[in-house]
């Protein structure tokens, strides 16, 4: 795609996204108080907190209750799904987190590979634990970690990756592509023998209040909120707006659009045609009822969103 063509089209893109009068309160199934209560109840057994968040939204949607309620233990922030995030943003993210007082940060891709960052986790948490008093757990020879985070950021995937890395064993936690797979705090899962390290998996807990509709939309785009609560059409439109804003135009070639576009209906029509996503509907005409074939916009939006979540539309940083 020629640069001049892209720049010419860029002037037509939306400068801001119109959220209308949408409210986000109904997007969230309560504030998940039961999950927080379970975490607090298990805190006496825990030596270190591992918070996992999506590297594409390192600031949006991190639950402040984690810091307020669980920050009495050493804390490690893992920004997961780095294979989907723009790697050029890492240093900027680290600088901002340092300003926010977050000292211990790792970037990982726990689902697709066992990388060097996964191998660093046990030595790092061991160092963090041993550098601080363990109080009533001083006599225990094993370490217990609690894995926390908002839904669908890869907590269970990380546990399985740690087991593959340190124990050469398979899955211990269910992994899914939608939020809400882990329903409750589980029994301890061993992830290392030397030293003996156990993890507590926990349900994803969203903040009791999301600061803005845009933050909620970023969470939805990354799969933290169930799609139907927000609507695939609005998520797909926000995705198109975001890709154009970030000048990520790989969707043009993937769906054979010819040039970048800022009209979600046109894009979804092309997606539907490209993928053969059509539906037959009845139409009333002057000569009677007829059946016509129409693009299936809902199915096209579904594919567009999932292509993004798989990394097929480029690596992005939404924050």
NUTI-606608 format. One line per field, with one value per residue (C-alpha): residue number from 1; residue in one letter; z, x, y. Coordinates in steps of 0.05 Angstrom, whole numbers. Layout:
N
drennu <- c(NUM_...)
kolgu <- c(A_...)
Z <- c(Z_...)
X <- c(X_...)
Y <- c(Y_...)
This chain:
319
drennu <- c(1_2_3_4_5_6_7_8_9_10_11_12_13_14_15_16_17_18_19_20_21_22_23_24_25_26_27_28_29_30_31_32_33_34_35_36_37_38_39_40_41_42_43_44_45_46_47_48_49_50_51_52_53_54_55_56_57_58_59_60_61_62_63_64_65_66_67_68_69_70_71_72_73_74_75_76_77_78_79_80_81_82_83_84_85_86_87_88_89_90_91_92_93_94_95_96_97_98_99_100_101_102_103_104_105_106_107_108_109_110_111_112_113_114_115_116_117_118_119_120_121_122_123_124_125_126_127_128_129_130_131_132_133_134_135_136_137_138_139_140_141_142_143_144_145_146_147_148_149_150_151_152_153_154_155_156_157_158_159_160_161_162_163_164_165_166_167_168_169_170_171_172_173_174_175_176_177_178_179_180_181_182_183_184_185_186_187_188_189_190_191_192_193_194_195_196_197_198_199_200_201_202_203_204_205_206_207_208_209_210_211_212_213_214_215_216_217_218_219_220_221_222_223_224_225_226_227_228_229_230_231_232_233_234_235_236_237_238_239_240_241_242_243_244_245_246_247_248_249_250_251_252_253_254_255_256_257_258_259_260_261_262_263_264_265_266_267_268_269_270_271_272_273_274_275_276_277_278_279_280_281_282_283_284_285_286_287_288_289_290_291_292_293_294_295_296_297_298_299_300_301_302_303_304_305_306_307_308_309_310_311_312_313_314_315_316_317_318_319)
kolgu <- c(X_X_X_X_X_X_X_X_X_X_X_X_X_X_X_X_X_X_X_X_X_X_X_X_X_X_X_X_X_X_X_X_X_X_X_X_X_X_X_X_X_X_X_X_X_X_X_X_X_X_X_X_X_X_X_X_X_X_X_X_X_X_X_X_X_X_X_X_X_X_X_X_X_X_X_X_X_X_X_X_X_X_X_X_X_X_X_X_X_X_X_X_X_X_X_X_X_X_X_X_X_X_X_X_X_X_X_X_X_X_X_X_X_X_X_X_X_X_X_X_X_X_X_X_X_X_X_X_X_X_X_X_X_X_X_X_X_X_X_X_X_X_X_X_X_X_X_X_X_X_X_X_X_X_X_X_X_X_X_X_X_X_X_X_X_X_X_X_X_X_X_X_X_X_X_X_X_X_X_X_X_X_X_X_X_X_X_X_X_X_X_X_X_X_X_X_X_X_X_X_X_X_X_X_X_X_X_X_X_X_X_X_X_X_X_X_X_X_X_X_X_X_X_X_X_X_X_X_X_X_X_X_X_X_X_X_X_X_X_X_X_X_X_X_X_X_X_X_X_X_X_X_X_X_X_X_X_X_X_X_X_X_X_X_X_X_X_X_X_X_X_X_X_X_X_X_X_X_X_X_X_X_X_X_X_X_X_X_X_X_X_X_X_X_X_X_X_X_X_X_X_X_X_X_X_X_X_X_X_X_X_X_X_X_X_X_X_X_X)
Z <- c(0_-20_34_-4_-9_65_84_37_70_140_134_128_193_256_305_364_374_387_445_444_509_523_596_620_684_651_619_685_726_792_823_836_911_924_887_927_992_974_957_1024_1061_1029_1038_1102_1062_1009_1004_939_894_818_781_707_658_582_552_500_556_611_648_628_673_725_787_840_894_882_906_962_990_970_969_1037_1002_951_884_813_753_691_626_586_512_492_425_410_435_399_424_411_469_523_549_551_590_640_652_666_712_750_759_786_837_803_809_789_718_668_597_577_524_567_517_455_480_539_534_578_617_641_665_705_746_800_814_816_864_907_913_929_983_1016_1018_1063_1129_1121_1191_1210_1148_1165_1182_1117_1067_1007_974_958_905_889_816_806_749_710_668_607_614_616_690_678_616_659_711_656_625_692_700_631_645_715_724_651_664_628_643_714_698_646_592_551_501_539_608_667_658_729_777_846_884_872_913_909_843_845_791_816_859_874_910_923_894_894_861_878_815_824_785_744_783_748_783_818_774_706_699_629_571_530_584_584_508_510_560_515_453_489_510_584_580_546_475_478_538_496_426_370_325_372_389_315_302_360_333_264_296_337_279_236_293_304_229_230_161_154_154_84_53_95_73_3_16_-32_15_88_107_167_154_194_151_88_122_149_81_51_107_96_21_30_79_47_109_81_104_67_88_65_34_19_-51_-96_-129_-64_-15_-42_-10_-20_1_47_80_151_188_256_232_198_261_300_252_250_326_333_278_322_384_348_326_252_246_274_342_378_442_458_518)
X <- c(0_30_45_12_-52_-52_-39_-94_-144_-120_-150_-218_-211_-249_-209_-252_-299_-372_-395_-463_-501_-476_-466_-421_-456_-495_-432_-407_-439_-435_-368_-350_-346_-347_-281_-247_-274_-244_-177_-174_-193_-134_-84_-54_-30_4_76_72_18_25_-21_-31_-57_-63_-1_-44_-79_-26_-62_-136_-178_-126_-168_-149_-178_-118_-72_-117_-135_-79_-16_7_50_107_75_96_59_60_38_16_-2_60_58_-4_23_67_138_161_118_152_199_145_100_155_171_98_90_153_122_60_103_102_172_170_144_152_126_104_70_48_0_42_112_158_202_257_208_169_235_249_185_204_274_244_187_236_280_220_195_262_275_215_191_144_114_75_100_175_178_145_195_149_125_52_34_-35_-49_-98_-124_-185_-220_-188_-117_-84_-79_-92_-47_10_1_4_65_101_85_112_175_192_158_154_81_17_-45_-70_-120_-174_-159_-212_-220_-276_-278_-304_-271_-243_-301_-270_-204_-177_-135_-60_-26_47_90_161_198_263_243_173_126_50_-1_-72_-112_-169_-230_-223_-246_-265_-262_-327_-328_-295_-269_-296_-334_-270_-234_-293_-289_-215_-230_-286_-241_-189_-242_-246_-321_-369_-382_-458_-460_-429_-449_-405_-425_-399_-336_-321_-330_-284_-233_-235_-228_-168_-132_-138_-117_-54_-42_-48_-75_-64_-139_-141_-100_-131_-202_-183_-211_-164_-154_-165_-236_-269_-340_-353_-412_-370_-314_-362_-394_-326_-310_-376_-364_-292_-311_-377_-416_-486_-557_-623_-678_-749_-765_-833_-838_-893_-898_-899_-850_-783_-721_-656_-584_-553_-484_-485_-458_-460_-418_-371_-362_-349_-294_-264_-259_-229_-178_-154_-152_-110_-60_-79_-91_-24_7_-23_-19_-88_-68)
Y <- c(0_67_118_176_136_121_194_217_170_187_256_223_182_199_241_216_158_175_134_168_160_91_71_15_-4_-60_-89_-117_-173_-136_-119_-191_-181_-256_-265_-210_-240_-307_-276_-239_-302_-339_-282_-311_-371_-327_-304_-264_-235_-244_-196_-211_-160_-154_-121_-85_-46_-42_14_8_-35_-56_-67_-15_-62_-108_-53_-30_-99_-147_-104_-128_-180_-174_-158_-177_-148_-192_-160_-221_-231_-192_-229_-186_-120_-69_-84_-12_12_-30_23_77_30_13_86_102_42_64_133_98_61_-7_-35_-109_-119_-176_-182_-252_-294_-353_-385_-395_-408_-418_-357_-329_-286_-348_-377_-314_-316_-367_-337_-268_-284_-324_-263_-218_-265_-275_-200_-188_-217_-277_-269_-332_-369_-366_-440_-463_-490_-479_-415_-399_-348_-320_-305_-248_-206_-183_-237_-269_-241_-309_-328_-402_-401_-374_-429_-482_-448_-449_-523_-538_-498_-522_-590_-613_-628_-610_-569_-559_-504_-496_-445_-410_-354_-321_-288_-327_-396_-397_-391_-395_-396_-466_-513_-503_-521_-539_-505_-518_-569_-532_-490_-518_-466_-470_-424_-406_-392_-342_-318_-255_-194_-129_-62_-42_20_31_102_115_85_83_42_-6_-10_-27_-82_-108_-107_-149_-200_-182_-171_-219_-192_-196_-149_-94_-114_-141_-83_-29_-69_-79_-4_15_-35_-2_67_42_9_71_117_74_69_-7_-22_-97_-107_-75_-131_-186_-170_-143_-73_-37_21_40_55_89_63_0_-20_-19_-58_-111_-118_-133_-181_-217_-222_-245_-300_-319_-297_-287_-297_-305_-257_-244_-177_-146_-116_-90_-159_-198_-229_-250_-281_-244_-258_-206_-198_-226_-165_-198_-258_-210_-168_-232_-252_-182_-179_-249_-235_-177_-220_-272_-219_-225_-150_-129_-118_-58_-17_10_53)
